[in-house]
Amino acid sequence: MSRLLLTVTYCALSCIPPALAELPGNQRELFLQAYNKQQAGDTSGFTTSPTEMQQYPLHPWLEYGYLKQNFETTPDAQVLAFTERNPNSLMSDALYTQLSKRLAGKQDWQKLLSTIPPDLDNTDTQCYRAQALMAVGQKQAALDTGKQAWMSITNGISNACTPVTDLLRRHVQLSTNDYWERIRAALDKNQITLASQLAADLPVEARNAIDTWIQIRKSPAEALPNAIQQPDTPYLRDAIGYGLERLARKEPQLAETLWATARQKLKYTSEENAKVESALGMYQALRRDPAALPRLAAIPSAQRSQEGNLWMARAAARTGDWEKLLDATRQLKFDNARDAAGWQYWQARALEQTGKKREATSLYTKIAPQATFYGFLAADHLGQDYESLKIKPIDRSQRVAGLQKIAAIQRALEWFALGKREQGRKEWFRALKAMDKDGVLAMADLATRSGDPSLAILTVAKAKEWDEINLRFPLVHTELAMEQGRNQGIQPAWIMGVMRRESAFDANVESGAKALGLMQLIPPTARSVGNKLGLNIKGRDDILHPPTNIQLGSAYLRDMLGKFSGNYAQATAAYNAGPGRPPQWAPDTTINADQWVESIPFTETRDYVQAVMAYTTIYDDKLNPGKGRRLSERLPPIAPNAPKPTTTP
């Protein structure tokens, strides 16, 4: 043990480190030197840190690095002393994970239960905990913990969880359905190794079906014909249904042909038949095939899948078949009111259209207070003000001041100050786990005050307080949006809404598709638009520059709005999915915009349009208090595509 470890006086979570602005200038430099050495595997820098570093907010990371790299020779007591001084931290989580493995190896089950937090988010640690609980005679707790851990296994059954699997089997806690559910989830995520491991415990016919399933997943078109000729079992029928659903995405006619053969060869139950029919009908609805709605409606309501009901409802909404829309929406089930609200809106629309105005009004009234696409539309139907936009900001100054005194928060802020953004955010979100809802919202307030609106938005999302308008929709880059709104002849609130959806105002964000900056522009589009504007876009930094990014994005929005004759819903869809998509989704006859938006086949684009239109409404109110436009005013009907001009020979 180093002399520094013996002599240092550590700061507990409740201790108040010095204000970050008052830190001696060389502390950051000294820390980074030692930290970078540790990252390269050299812990000697820790033992030579000057005494003044002991009070530096990130000093615990140096001790953590030392403990991590010398864990095998570090006593349990020293590890636990560190975790007690730094509770609810990334550092302690990692050390607890290592310590649980050590204690399990020694079968020191009592110590494991008394020292390792029960809610540690690590599957192996939870498996060790289940073993410990069984060893000390807490059988039911062991089985409950073990099954929860078993259901969360992702990358194969580890040595830690193998005994738990045996334990659950011995006590008949794992049914064939449990295995099948877990295997299906694994196959959906292409976790083939895990699926094969789990299948080894099943009857022969189930194992054979899993092998077939794996082949079907690789190539449904090639594997399905052979699968249909195999001996009939429930497992095989389930695997074939899965394959037909995958095949229907790209080769619908082949899927229909094989489904007809499967029904002749295999004995599908009514429930199994409904499941496949729901899947095939859903893909017909995605393609806007007129046969989709009668097909889905023919499935018994109680047996139609959730996805089948969703797409039956969308098909019915698009065509204005209000009775079928009512049938589908009444079967839908959601875990929370927010997810249910959109379909309550559609149920209200159907009730209104079928003469049940009182019931419709009741549903509109229920969702109108929400600051969402359908909440605003419900308020429009009722002729009500947007009450959610009138809520005054809450003064959280006192709670924010308290947060700034917490060591975990100071560590996050100090990482940000060092330019270590990713590490700072990890520290920040770990600290959130230990807070109540009011604390999380105060953290969002702190992020806003610290000049990081993107972090504030992500923080509010953790609390799921979607109507916290003032924290979720900060006024950022408004002058640039106003300027480009004037220059491009489009609504500044729309620019703000797109920025908010695309990047949550993170000017440096880059997507997996290489889209960059506030308005998420891919380089080819940025260069093309830049050429039209006379801008020389050379590289990544040019696109990320906020004024340039907003100018380019706004000009592209203007182009999309012109292409779609001033229709904001279609232009917004084009910004997300490309200008070639909305014409493919055009109706045969003019329909209301809400019907068109709900029937967009791409989930990402459908959600995007709904969000941007709602965000535009919110920002219009913020930019023009008391004078913002109604959402429905921005949603004119969607007409069929204009006929292409004919040419005479």
C-alpha positions, 0 to 999 in steps of 0.5 A: 500500500502506498504512503499516500493511501495511508495518509490521505484524508478523503472527502465523503459524498456530503463533503463540499469540495472547493468551488471549481472556479477556485481550483489552483490552475495546475491541479487540472494539468497535474490530474491529467498527467497522472490520469493519462499515465494510468490509462496507459497502465502506469499507476506510479503517478498516483503515488507521487501526486502532490498533497493539494491534489487530494481535494481535487474533485477528480482525485478519486479517479486516480485512487480508483485507477490504482485499485483497479490495476492492483485489485488482486493484491488489494484487501477487501477492506481497502476496496470497501473503504473506497466504495463507502467514500464514493457511493453511487458512482461509476467507480464503485459500481466497477469495484463492486462487480470485481469484488462480488466475483472474488467473494463468490470464488471464496464462497463468502456469501454472508459478506457478499450479501452485506457489502454488495448493493442488491440493485447493482446493474450487472447480470453476473453480480446478480447471479452471484447474489442469487447463489448467496441467497440460496446458500444462506437459506433465503430460497424464494429470494434466491429464485426470484433474483436468479430468474430475473438475472437469467431473463436478462442474460445477453451474451451467453451463459457465463460461469457466474450464471451457470449455477443459477440456471441449474438452481432454477431448473432443480426448483422447476422455475423455468418452464418451456415457455420461459425458455422459448421466450428467452430464445426468441428474444435472443434470436431477434437480436442475433444472439445465436450462441445464447439461443443455442446454449438455452436450447440444449435444455429443451426437448429434442423437438424444440432443439430441432426447431431452434436449429431450423429457426436459426437457418430461417433467420439467415435466409427465410426464402431458402429455409422456409420451404424445407422447414414446412416439410418437417414433422409438425410441432408447435415449436416448428409452427412458431419458427415458420411464423417468424420466418414468414414475417421476416420474408414478408418485408421484402418478398411479400408474394413468396411469403403468401405462397409459403403461408398457403402451403404451411396452412395445408401441411401443418395444423395451425391453431386459431391463435397461431393462425391469427398471429401469422395473419396479423403479421402478414396483414401488417406488412400489407398495411405498410405497403398501403395494400387495400387488402390489408384492412379487410384481412386484419378485420377478419381476425378475431379481435381477441386474437389479433396481435398488438401490431396487427391492431396498430396497423389495422387502426392506421389503415382504417384511419387513412381510409376513414373506416371509422367502425374498423378504427373503433374496433382496432383501437379498443383492442390496443393495450399500453403501459402508460397514458402517454403511449395510449394518448395517440390512439385515444385521439383516434378513438375520439375521431372515430366516435365523433364521426359515428355520432358519439360526440359526448364520448369523443369529447370526453377522450379529447378532454383527457389528452388535451393537456398534453404538450404533444402532437395529438394533445394539441390536436385534441385541444384544437378539436375542443377549441381550447387554449394550449394549457400546457404552454401556460405553465410557469417555470418552477424556481429550483435555485435552492435545490440547484445550489445544493446539487453543486455541493455534491462530490459526484456532480462536481466530478461530472462538471469537472470532466466537462471543464476538462473537455472530457464530455463523454466521461462527464455524461457517464458520471452525470447519468450515474448520479441521476440514479440515486435521485428522486424525480425532483432531484432529476429535474433540478439536475436538468435545471443545473445543466441549463444554467451550465450552458448545456441545453442538450444535457438538460433535455436528456436529463428531463427524459430520465424523469419522464416528465414530458410536460416540463416544457421550460426545461425540455424546450430551451431557447437556444440559437433563436437569433440565428433561427429568426435570421434564417427564417427571414432569409429563407421565408420559412417559420423560425419556430419550424427551424427550432423544432427541427433542431430540437428533434434532430440534435436536442441542440447538441452542436457537435453531435454526429449520428451513425449515418454521419449526419452532423450538427444542430440540424443533422446534415449529411456531408453530400447534402450540406455541400449541395445546399452550400453550392446553391448558397455560394458557400464553400463547404470543405469539411466536417468543421464547416458543417458543424459550425452552428451559424453555417449548419443552421443556414444550410439546414434552413435552406434545405427546409425551404427547398422541401417546403417549395417542393411540397407546395407549402405543406409543412407535414410533407416537407418535414417528412422529406427532411427526415426520409428524403424528398422521394418518399412523401410522394410514394405515400400520397393518398388516392384522394385528399385526406386530412393531414392527421390521417396521412401522418399516422399512416406514414409507413416508417416508424422513425419518420412518423414519430419525427413528423409528429414530434417536429410539428408539436415542437414547432407549435411550442417554439411558436408560442415561445417566440410569439407569446400569446400569438402562436398559431394552432397546430391544425393551422399548419396541417392542411389536407394532403392531396394526391400527387399531381398528375405528370404532364403528358407529352404529345408525339 
